[in-house]
C-alpha cells in the first residue's frame, strides 16, 4: 500500500513473506491448467521460518511465487539488477540468479539455505543491490 503525506517520501508497505507463502497452502497438484506440483506445507513453514530468522525487516522484501515443480521463487527487482532465488522446499537448496541489467552479465550460485552463512551472503547481496539503486 502506498501512502503519501506532505513532506514525506512515498512508502511502500513491506510484503510479508510468511503471509505470501501461506497463500500457497490451498494449492493442489495440477494447480495450473492440470500441471504443477503443490508446494509441501512443511517446506512452506521451513522457508517462512528461515526468512523470519535470517532476513532483516528493513531490507527490500522479495515477491514470492510457486514454481511448477513444487518449489518457491523469490524475486527482487532493482533498477540495475534482477535477482531470482529458486528454492527447493525438500532439499533446502536454492539457485541464486543475479542479472546485472547494465552489463548484461549474470551469475548463478547454488546455496544451502540451512546454512546461516548462505543467508548472511544473500542478505549482503540484497543490501548491495539496494544501495546501488539508491545511488
N, CA and C atoms as an extended XYZ file, in Angstrom:
405
Properties=species:S:1:pos:R:3:atomname:S:1:resname:S:1:resid:I:1 pbc="F F F"
N         0.836       -1.171        0.000 N   UNK     1
C         0.000        0.000        0.000 CA  UNK     1
C         0.880        1.232        0.000 C   UNK     1
N         0.614        2.163       -0.877 N   UNK     2
C         1.356        3.410       -0.922 CA  UNK     2
C         0.641        4.435       -0.072 C   UNK     2
N         1.435        5.164        0.710 N   UNK     3
C         0.869        6.264        1.475 CA  UNK     3
C         1.636        7.517        1.132 C   UNK     3
N         0.940        8.621        1.088 N   UNK     4
C         1.591        9.884        0.797 CA  UNK     4
C         1.176       10.884        1.850 C   UNK     4
N         2.122       11.650        2.314 N   UNK     5
C         1.825       12.745        3.222 CA  UNK     5
C         2.779       13.878        2.908 C   UNK     5
N         2.360       15.115        3.159 N   UNK     6
C         3.220       16.250        2.809 CA  UNK     6
C         4.584       16.149        3.473 C   UNK     6
N         5.621       16.399        2.688 N   UNK     7
C         6.976       16.419        3.221 CA  UNK     7
C         7.596       15.045        3.397 C   UNK     7
N         6.869       13.969        3.044 N   UNK     8
C         7.429       12.633        3.189 CA  UNK     8
C         7.484       11.941        1.840 C   UNK     8
N         8.408       11.025        1.721 N   UNK     9
C         8.539       10.220        0.515 CA  UNK     9
C         7.461        9.141        0.567 C   UNK     9
N         6.980        8.700       -0.597 N   UNK    10
C         6.025        7.591       -0.636 CA  UNK    10
C         6.649        6.379        0.047 C   UNK    10
N         5.859        5.675        0.796 N   UNK    11
C         6.332        4.489        1.497 CA  UNK    11
C         5.559        3.295        0.966 C   UNK    11
N         6.259        2.257        0.579 N   UNK    12
C         5.631        1.038        0.114 CA  UNK    12
C         5.581        0.072        1.287 C   UNK    12
N         4.363       -0.305        1.673 N   UNK    13
C         4.215       -1.234        2.792 CA  UNK    13
C         4.946       -2.526        2.450 C   UNK    13
N         5.786       -3.004        3.345 N   UNK    14
C         6.588       -4.190        3.026 CA  UNK    14
C         5.720       -5.430        2.801 C   UNK    14
N         6.140       -6.249        1.851 N   UNK    15
C         5.488       -7.542        1.660 CA  UNK    15
C         5.844       -8.434        2.836 C   UNK    15
N         4.924       -9.230        3.225 N   UNK    16
C         5.206      -10.173        4.309 CA  UNK    16
C         5.380      -11.558        3.696 C   UNK    16
N         6.579      -12.070        3.769 N   UNK    17
C         6.898      -13.346        3.118 CA  UNK    17
C         6.036      -14.467        3.677 C   UNK    17
N         5.879      -14.550        4.995 N   UNK    18
C         5.082      -15.637        5.579 CA  UNK    18
C         3.647      -15.592        5.053 C   UNK    18
N         3.044      -14.422        5.013 N   UNK    19
C         1.665      -14.296        4.536 CA  UNK    19
C         1.560      -14.738        3.079 C   UNK    19
N         2.537      -14.371        2.280 N   UNK    20
C         2.534      -14.789        0.872 CA  UNK    20
C         2.655      -16.299        0.752 C   UNK    20
N         3.566      -16.874        1.515 N   UNK    21
C         3.749      -18.329        1.464 CA  UNK    21
C         2.506      -19.055        1.950 C   UNK    21
N         1.838      -18.509        2.966 N   UNK    22
C         0.614      -19.133        3.485 CA  UNK    22
C        -0.478      -19.213        2.422 C   UNK    22
N        -0.483      -18.273        1.485 N   UNK    23
C        -1.489      -18.297        0.418 CA  UNK    23
C        -1.344      -19.530       -0.473 C   UNK    23
N        -0.148      -20.139       -0.501 N   UNK    24
C         0.085      -21.299       -1.358 CA  UNK    24
C        -0.379      -22.609       -0.730 C   UNK    24
N        -0.849      -22.586        0.513 N   UNK    25
C        -1.266      -23.804        1.213 CA  UNK    25
C        -2.494      -24.462        0.582 C   UNK    25
N        -3.328      -23.676       -0.063 N   UNK    26
C        -4.540      -24.223       -0.669 CA  UNK    26
C        -4.303      -24.836       -2.046 C   UNK    26
N        -3.084      -24.724       -2.544 N   UNK    27
C        -2.789      -25.266       -3.870 CA  UNK    27
C        -2.813      -26.794       -3.837 C   UNK    27
N        -3.245      -27.372       -4.927 N   UNK    28
C        -3.258      -28.826       -5.090 CA  UNK    28
C        -2.472      -29.173       -6.355 C   UNK    28
N        -1.989      -30.404       -6.434 N   UNK    29
C        -1.299      -30.843       -7.645 CA  UNK    29
C        -2.196      -30.575       -8.853 C   UNK    29
N        -1.585      -30.110       -9.931 N   UNK    30
C        -2.330      -29.740      -11.127 CA  UNK    30
C        -2.884      -28.324      -11.051 C   UNK    30
N        -2.322      -27.511      -10.172 N   UNK    31
C        -2.845      -26.167       -9.882 CA  UNK    31
C        -2.830      -25.219      -11.067 C   UNK    31
N        -2.067      -25.502      -12.099 N   UNK    32
C        -2.051      -24.624      -13.267 CA  UNK    32
C        -2.361      -25.434      -14.518 C   UNK    32
N        -3.574      -25.305      -14.993 N   UNK    33
C        -4.009      -25.971      -16.216 CA  UNK    33
C        -3.659      -27.458      -16.206 C   UNK    33
N        -3.875      -28.094      -15.067 N   UNK    34
C        -3.632      -29.524      -14.938 CA  UNK    34
C        -2.196      -29.899      -14.665 C   UNK    34
N        -1.305      -28.915      -14.618 N   UNK    35
C         0.106      -29.175      -14.341 CA  UNK    35
C         0.522      -28.411      -13.096 C   UNK    35
N         1.631      -28.772      -12.558 N   UNK    36
C         2.168      -28.073      -11.390 CA  UNK    36
C         1.997      -28.881      -10.124 C   UNK    36
N         3.084      -29.010       -9.392 N   UNK    37
C         3.096      -29.729       -8.114 CA  UNK    37
C         2.850      -28.716       -6.998 C   UNK    37
N         1.968      -29.053       -6.080 N   UNK    38
C         1.689      -28.170       -4.942 CA  UNK    38
C         2.893      -28.157       -3.995 C   UNK    38
N         3.248      -26.982       -3.473 N   UNK    39
C         4.365      -26.930       -2.525 CA  UNK    39
C         4.001      -27.643       -1.223 C   UNK    39
N         4.943      -28.395       -0.660 N   UNK    40
C         4.665      -29.098        0.604 CA  UNK    40
C         4.538      -28.110        1.768 C   UNK    40
N         3.552      -28.348        2.630 N   UNK    41
C         3.290      -27.438        3.750 CA  UNK    41
C         4.490      -27.312        4.682 C   UNK    41
N         5.166      -28.430        4.965 N   UNK    42
C         6.321      -28.342        5.867 CA  UNK    42
C         7.454      -27.533        5.224 C   UNK    42
N         7.566      -27.566        3.902 N   UNK    43
C         8.556      -26.751        3.209 CA  UNK    43
C         8.208      -25.270        3.263 C   UNK    43
N         6.919      -24.958        3.144 N   UNK    44
C         6.482      -23.559        3.270 CA  UNK    44
C         6.778      -23.033        4.673 C   UNK    44
N         6.515      -23.873        5.694 N   UNK    45
C         6.817      -23.487        7.080 CA  UNK    45
C         8.311      -23.236        7.257 C   UNK    45
N         9.123      -24.169        6.733 N   UNK    46
C        10.575      -24.048        6.845 CA  UNK    46
C        11.063      -22.744        6.222 C   UNK    46
N        10.603      -22.439        4.990 N   UNK    47
C        11.083      -21.246        4.306 CA  UNK    47
C        10.614      -19.977        5.014 C   UNK    47
N         9.381      -19.960        5.482 N   UNK    48
C         8.880      -18.795        6.220 CA  UNK    48
C         9.711      -18.570        7.483 C   UNK    48
N        10.014      -19.645        8.197 N   UNK    49
C        10.851      -19.534        9.398 CA  UNK    49
C        12.251      -19.033        9.057 C   UNK    49
N        12.818      -19.513        7.946 N   UNK    50
C        14.146      -19.057        7.516 CA  UNK    50
C        14.151      -17.563        7.257 C   UNK    50
N        13.150      -17.077        6.540 N   UNK    51
C        13.087      -15.645        6.272 CA  UNK    51
C        12.944      -14.854        7.571 C   UNK    51
N        12.106      -15.327        8.485 N   UNK    52
C        11.917      -14.599        9.746 CA  UNK    52
C        13.190      -14.558       10.583 C   UNK    52
N        13.958      -15.643       10.582 N   UNK    53
C        15.190      -15.711       11.366 CA  UNK    53
C        16.356      -14.967       10.727 C   UNK    53
N        16.421      -14.972        9.399 N   UNK    54
C        17.638      -14.544        8.717 CA  UNK    54
C        17.522      -13.288        7.866 C   UNK    54
N        16.331      -12.847        7.563 N   UNK    55
C        16.155      -11.743        6.624 CA  UNK    55
C        15.655      -10.520        7.366 C   UNK    55
N        16.467       -9.461        7.432 N   UNK    56
C        16.096       -8.276        8.208 CA  UNK    56
C        14.851       -7.573        7.662 C   UNK    56
N        14.033       -7.085        8.583 N   UNK    57
C        12.800       -6.411        8.210 CA  UNK    57
C        13.004       -5.091        7.499 C   UNK    57
N        14.193       -4.499        7.633 N   UNK    58
C        14.449       -3.210        6.977 CA  UNK    58
C        14.919       -3.366        5.531 C   UNK    58
N        15.061       -4.607        5.087 N   UNK    59
C        15.591       -4.877        3.759 CA  UNK    59
C        14.461       -5.059        2.752 C   UNK    59
N        14.732       -4.676        1.507 N   UNK    60
C        13.775       -4.805        0.414 CA  UNK    60
C        13.247       -6.244        0.370 C   UNK    60
N        11.944       -6.462        0.561 N   UNK    61
C        11.415       -7.830        0.572 CA  UNK    61
C        11.224       -8.375       -0.840 C   UNK    61
N        11.283       -9.685       -0.984 N   UNK    62
C        11.069      -10.274       -2.307 CA  UNK    62
C         9.576      -10.458       -2.598 C   UNK    62
N         9.275      -10.615       -3.866 N   UNK    63
C         7.985      -11.149       -4.283 CA  UNK    63
C         8.194      -12.656       -4.359 C   UNK    63
N         7.219      -13.430       -3.921 N   UNK    64
C         7.373      -14.887       -3.945 CA  UNK    64
C         6.272      -15.517       -4.789 C   UNK    64
N         6.665      -16.575       -5.502 N   UNK    65
C         5.768      -17.274       -6.414 CA  UNK    65
C         6.006      -18.769       -6.296 C   UNK    65
N         4.974      -19.574       -6.527 N   UNK    66
C         5.195      -21.023       -6.592 CA  UNK    66
C         5.820      -21.388       -7.942 C   UNK    66
N         6.608      -22.453       -7.952 N   UNK    67
C         7.157      -22.966       -9.205 CA  UNK    67
C         6.411      -24.246       -9.572 C   UNK    67
N         6.483      -24.637      -10.833 N   UNK    68
C         5.749      -25.811      -11.305 CA  UNK    68
C         6.216      -27.111      -10.662 C   UNK    68
N         7.447      -27.120      -10.139 N   UNK    69
C         7.973      -28.349       -9.548 CA  UNK    69
C         7.765      -28.409       -8.033 C   UNK    69
N         6.926      -27.537       -7.478 N   UNK    70
C         6.623      -27.574       -6.046 CA  UNK    70
C         7.546      -26.732       -5.196 C   UNK    70
N         8.349      -25.907       -5.811 N   UNK    71
C         9.254      -25.034       -5.074 CA  UNK    71
C         8.707      -23.616       -4.999 C   UNK    71
N         9.596      -22.722       -4.612 N   UNK    72
C         9.259      -21.303       -4.482 CA  UNK    72
C        10.321      -20.490       -5.197 C   UNK    72
N         9.884      -19.446       -5.878 N   UNK    73
C        10.803      -18.493       -6.473 CA  UNK    73
C        10.606      -17.159       -5.776 C   UNK    73
N        11.709      -16.596       -5.281 N   UNK    74
C        11.706      -15.252       -4.684 CA  UNK    74
C        12.391      -14.330       -5.677 C   UNK    74
N        11.797      -13.142       -5.894 N   UNK    75
C        12.352      -12.203       -6.867 CA  UNK    75
C        12.518      -10.827       -6.250 C   UNK    75
N        13.649      -10.212       -6.567 N   UNK    76
C        13.923       -8.836       -6.187 CA  UNK    76
C        14.215       -8.074       -7.464 C   UNK    76
N        13.589       -6.925       -7.639 N   UNK    77
C        13.844       -6.080       -8.812 CA  UNK    77
C        14.423       -4.755       -8.359 C   UNK    77
N        15.545       -4.405       -8.937 N   UNK    78
C        16.207       -3.133       -8.683 CA  UNK    78
C        16.458       -2.471      -10.038 C   UNK    78
N        16.685       -1.159      -10.074 N   UNK    79
C        16.923       -0.501      -11.365 CA  UNK    79
C        18.071       -1.123      -12.170 C   UNK    79
N        19.107       -1.600      -11.480 N   UNK    80
C        20.256       -2.134      -12.208 CA  UNK    80
C        20.401       -3.651      -12.110 C   UNK    80
N        19.505       -4.316      -11.378 N   UNK    81
C        19.632       -5.767      -11.184 CA  UNK    81
C        18.278       -6.454      -11.110 C   UNK    81
N        18.262       -7.678      -11.590 N   UNK    82
C        17.143       -8.591      -11.392 CA  UNK    82
C        17.713       -9.811      -10.677 C   UNK    82
N        17.147      -10.146       -9.534 N   UNK    83
C        17.646      -11.261       -8.738 CA  UNK    83
C        16.514      -12.250       -8.514 C   UNK    83
N        16.794      -13.527       -8.771 N   UNK    84
C        15.842      -14.617       -8.522 CA  UNK    84
C        16.509      -15.641       -7.626 C   UNK    84
N        15.730      -16.190       -6.718 N   UNK    85
C        16.190      -17.281       -5.869 CA  UNK    85
C        15.178      -18.404       -6.024 C   UNK    85
N        15.590      -19.506       -6.645 N   UNK    86
C        14.710      -20.654       -6.839 CA  UNK    86
C        14.994      -21.666       -5.740 C   UNK    86
N        13.992      -21.887       -4.887 N   UNK    87
C        14.153      -22.678       -3.670 CA  UNK    87
C        13.483      -24.036       -3.809 C   UNK    87
N        14.246      -25.089       -3.522 N   UNK    88
C        13.704      -26.433       -3.433 CA  UNK    88
C        13.289      -26.648       -1.979 C   UNK    88
N        11.993      -26.810       -1.745 N   UNK    89
C        11.469      -26.912       -0.380 CA  UNK    89
C        11.753      -28.263        0.266 C   UNK    89
N        12.197      -29.236       -0.503 N   UNK    90
C        12.518      -30.561        0.042 CA  UNK    90
C        13.985      -30.624        0.464 C   UNK    90
N        14.888      -30.213       -0.448 N   UNK    91
C        16.328      -30.330       -0.176 CA  UNK    91
C        16.897      -29.112        0.540 C   UNK    91
N        16.142      -28.015        0.564 N   UNK    92
C        16.570      -26.737        1.153 CA  UNK    92
C        17.732      -26.107        0.392 C   UNK    92
N        17.909      -26.525       -0.849 N   UNK    93
C        18.910      -25.932       -1.728 CA  UNK    93
C        18.236      -24.850       -2.569 C   UNK    93
N        19.019      -23.882       -3.009 N   UNK    94
C        18.478      -22.811       -3.835 CA  UNK    94
C        19.505      -22.410       -4.881 C   UNK    94
N        18.999      -21.945       -6.001 N   UNK    95
C        19.844      -21.376       -7.041 CA  UNK    95
C        19.588      -19.881       -7.087 C   UNK    95
N        20.654      -19.118       -6.974 N   UNK    96
C        20.650      -17.657       -6.984 CA  UNK    96
C        21.013      -17.209       -8.392 C   UNK    96
N        20.140      -16.427       -8.999 N   UNK    97
C        20.388      -15.859      -10.324 CA  UNK    97
C        20.422      -14.349      -10.184 C   UNK    97
N        21.529      -13.754      -10.599 N   UNK    98
C        21.707      -12.309      -10.486 CA  UNK    98
C        22.066      -11.778      -11.874 C   UNK    98
N        21.184      -10.958      -12.440 N   UNK    99
C        21.426      -10.361      -13.748 CA  UNK    99
C        21.692       -8.878      -13.571 C   UNK    99
N        22.894       -8.446      -13.975 N   UNK   100
C        23.241       -7.032      -13.977 CA  UNK   100
C        22.679       -6.450      -15.264 C   UNK   100
N        21.674       -5.596      -15.148 N   UNK   101
C        20.987       -5.064      -16.318 CA  UNK   101
C        21.838       -4.093      -17.131 C   UNK   101
N        22.848       -3.515      -16.505 N   UNK   102
C        23.725       -2.579      -17.230 CA  UNK   102
C        24.694       -3.323      -18.124 C   UNK   102
N        25.351       -4.328      -17.585 N   UNK   103
C        26.372       -5.057      -18.346 CA  UNK   103
C        25.822       -6.322      -19.006 C   UNK   103
N        24.644       -6.745      -18.594 N   UNK   104
C        24.013       -7.992      -19.029 CA  UNK   104
C        24.804       -9.219      -18.589 C   UNK   104
N        25.705       -9.044      -17.633 N   UNK   105
C        26.408      -10.177      -17.033 CA  UNK   105
C        25.487      -10.826      -16.014 C   UNK   105
N        25.607      -12.135      -15.901 N   UNK   106
C        24.798      -12.824      -14.900 CA  UNK   106
C        25.674      -13.783      -14.111 C   UNK   106
N        25.152      -14.147      -12.950 N   UNK   107
C        25.848      -15.142      -12.128 CA  UNK   107
C        24.804      -16.094      -11.569 C   UNK   107
N        25.225      -17.328      -11.425 N   UNK   108
C        24.375      -18.360      -10.843 CA  UNK   108
C        25.180      -19.005       -9.727 C   UNK   108
N        24.591      -19.042       -8.542 N   UNK   109
C        25.274      -19.609       -7.380 CA  UNK   109
C        24.302      -20.536       -6.669 C   UNK   109
N        24.767      -21.715       -6.279 N   UNK   110
C        23.947      -22.642       -5.503 CA  UNK   110
C        24.173      -22.391       -4.022 C   UNK   110
N        23.090      -22.390       -3.267 N   UNK   111
C        23.154      -22.111       -1.824 CA  UNK   111
C        22.443      -23.204       -1.043 C   UNK   111
N        22.960      -23.500        0.131 N   UNK   112
C        22.295      -24.373        1.092 CA  UNK   112
C        21.605      -23.462        2.101 C   UNK   112
N        20.288      -23.354        2.046 N   UNK   113
C        19.579      -22.408        2.903 CA  UNK   113
C        19.424      -22.886        4.347 C   UNK   113
N        19.983      -24.055        4.674 N   UNK   114
C        20.085      -24.468        6.080 CA  UNK   114
C        21.330      -23.870        6.722 C   UNK   114
N        22.170      -23.244        5.917 N   UNK   115
C        23.441      -22.670        6.377 CA  UNK   115
C        23.258      -21.169        6.630 C   UNK   115
N        23.514      -20.725        7.855 N   UNK   116
C        23.352      -19.300        8.180 CA  UNK   116
C        24.341      -18.431        7.398 C   UNK   116
N        25.496      -18.984        7.021 N   UNK   117
C        26.445      -18.225        6.202 CA  UNK   117
C        25.858      -17.922        4.822 C   UNK   117
N        25.074      -18.852        4.275 N   UNK   118
C        24.427      -18.612        2.983 CA  UNK   118
C        23.423      -17.467        3.101 C   UNK   118
N        22.686      -17.429        4.192 N   UNK   119
C        21.739      -16.335        4.408 CA  UNK   119
C        22.464      -15.007        4.606 C   UNK   119
N        23.575      -15.032        5.324 N   UNK   120
C        24.349      -13.800        5.524 CA  UNK   120
C        24.848      -13.278        4.177 C   UNK   120
N        25.309      -14.176        3.314 N   UNK   121
C        25.761      -13.782        1.985 CA  UNK   121
C        24.596      -13.197        1.186 C   UNK   121
N        23.443      -13.886        1.196 N   UNK   122
C        22.264      -13.436        0.465 CA  UNK   122
C        21.830      -12.047        0.933 C   UNK   122
N        21.758      -11.842        2.228 N   UNK   123
C        21.368      -10.539        2.788 CA  UNK   123
C        22.366       -9.464        2.356 C   UNK   123
N        23.657       -9.778        2.387 N   UNK   124
C        24.676       -8.827        1.952 CA  UNK   124
C        24.510       -8.443        0.489 C   UNK   124
N        24.178       -9.415       -0.354 N   UNK   125
C        23.986       -9.139       -1.780 CA  UNK   125
C        22.745       -8.275       -2.022 C   UNK   125
N        21.678       -8.536       -1.281 N   UNK   126
C        20.463       -7.722       -1.428 CA  UNK   126
C        20.732       -6.304       -0.928 C   UNK   126
N        21.475       -6.174        0.167 N   UNK   127
C        21.843       -4.833        0.667 CA  UNK   127
C        22.671       -4.077       -0.383 C   UNK   127
N        23.603       -4.782       -1.005 N   UNK   128
C        24.454       -4.152       -2.017 CA  UNK   128
C        23.616       -3.704       -3.220 C   UNK   128
N        22.706       -4.552       -3.667 N   UNK   129
C        21.850       -4.203       -4.806 CA  UNK   129
C        20.940       -3.031       -4.445 C   UNK   129
N        20.455       -3.025       -3.219 N   UNK   130
C        19.595       -1.928       -2.755 CA  UNK   130
C        20.368       -0.623       -2.684 C   UNK   130
N        21.604       -0.670       -2.185 N   UNK   131
C        22.441        0.525       -2.098 CA  UNK   131
C        22.763        1.072       -3.477 C   UNK   131
N        23.027        0.175       -4.426 N   UNK   132
C        23.299        0.609       -5.797 CA  UNK   132
C        22.102        1.336       -6.387 C   UNK   132
N        20.905        0.890       -6.038 N   UNK   133
C        19.715        1.533       -6.598 CA  UNK   133
C        19.454        2.901       -5.979 C   UNK   133
N        20.044        3.152       -4.804 N   UNK   134
C        19.893        4.455       -4.141 CA  UNK   134
C        20.888        5.488       -4.654 C   UNK   134
N        21.889        5.026       -5.407 N   UNK   135
C        22.946        5.932       -5.891 CA  UNK   135
C        22.441        6.849       -6.978 C   UNK   135
